[in-house]
Amino acid sequence: MDTLAPIISEITTVASPTTDTTPDYTFTTDEAGTITYGGDCTSVMTAAIVGSNTITFNVLTTGAHSNCTVSIEDAVGNDSNILFIDGFTITSTTSTTSAGG
């Protein structure tokens, strides 16, 4: 019986600051499993494959996000380590147009 927990590690963090309200985050895992999200960050992606996984977070509000986490549970229920995603800030963009043109 598999008693070893998956091991996950960060590959690419979220750039900060960013204007992207659906930023990507990339991690790697040594076992396939179900992704669990914590904090502000969630995603429609719930399955992780062995190797590199890029997730796109659901729409986030502008401002600071410093409580996001990701972990994996393998097929027999072993929980991975928790990845604490480096805090990042989403800034709004405003466009200005000059009068008359």
C-alpha positions in Angstrom: 0.0 0.0 0.0 1.2 3.5 -0.9 2.0 5.4 2.3 4.2 8.1 0.8 2.8 11.6 0.4 3.2 13.4 -2.8 6.0 16.0 -2.9 5.2 19.3 -4.6 7.4 22.3 -5.3 7.1 25.7 -6.9 8.3 26.3 -10.4 7.0 29.8 -11.2 5.3 32.1 -8.8 2.8 34.9 -9.6 4.4 38.1 -10.9 3.9 41.1 -8.6 2.6 43.6 -9.2 0.3 42.5 -12.0 -2.8 43.7 -13.7 -3.8 40.1 -14.6 -6.8 39.2 -12.4 -6.5 35.5 -13.5 -2.7 34.9 -13.0 -0.9 31.6 -13.6 1.1 29.6 -11.1 3.2 26.6 -11.9 4.3 23.8 -9.6 5.6 20.2 -10.0 4.5 17.0 -8.3 5.9 13.5 -8.1 2.5 11.9 -7.9 -0.9 12.6 -9.6 -3.7 13.7 -7.4 -6.5 16.1 -6.5 -5.5 19.8 -6.0 -6.7 21.6 -2.9 -6.6 25.4 -2.8 -6.5 27.6 0.2 -6.9 31.3 0.9 -8.0 33.7 -1.8 -6.9 31.6 -4.7 -9.0 28.9 -6.4 -9.1 27.4 -9.9 -11.3 25.1 -12.0 -8.3 22.9 -12.4 -8.6 20.1 -9.8 -6.4 17.3 -11.1 -2.6 17.3 -11.0 -0.4 15.2 -13.2 3.1 13.9 -12.5 5.5 16.7 -13.5 4.8 20.3 -14.3 1.3 21.7 -13.7 0.3 25.3 -14.6 -2.9 26.5 -13.0 -4.8 29.7 -13.8 -6.5 31.2 -10.8 -10.2 32.2 -10.9 -10.8 35.9 -11.1 -9.2 37.7 -8.1 -10.0 41.2 -6.9 -7.5 44.0 -7.1 -5.3 44.3 -4.0 -2.9 42.1 -2.1 -3.2 38.3 -2.0 -0.9 36.8 0.6 -2.8 33.7 1.9 -2.9 31.5 -1.2 -1.9 27.8 -0.8 -1.9 24.7 -3.0 -1.6 21.0 -2.0 -2.2 17.6 -3.5 -4.0 14.5 -2.3 -3.0 11.3 -4.0 -5.4 8.5 -5.0 -5.1 6.7 -1.6 -5.5 9.8 0.5 -1.9 10.8 1.2 -1.6 14.6 1.6 1.4 16.5 0.1 3.3 19.3 1.7 1.5 22.7 1.4 2.9 25.3 -1.0 2.5 28.8 0.4 2.4 31.0 -2.7 4.4 34.2 -2.4 2.2 37.2 -1.8 1.3 39.2 -4.9 -0.6 42.3 -5.7 -3.1 42.9 -8.5 -3.4 46.5 -9.6 -6.1 48.0 -11.6 -5.5 49.6 -14.9 -7.2 52.8 -15.9 -7.2 54.1 -19.4 -7.4 57.8 -20.1 -8.6 59.4 -23.3 -8.1 62.9 -24.2 -11.0 65.1 -25.0 -11.5 65.6 -28.7 -9.5 62.8 -29.8 
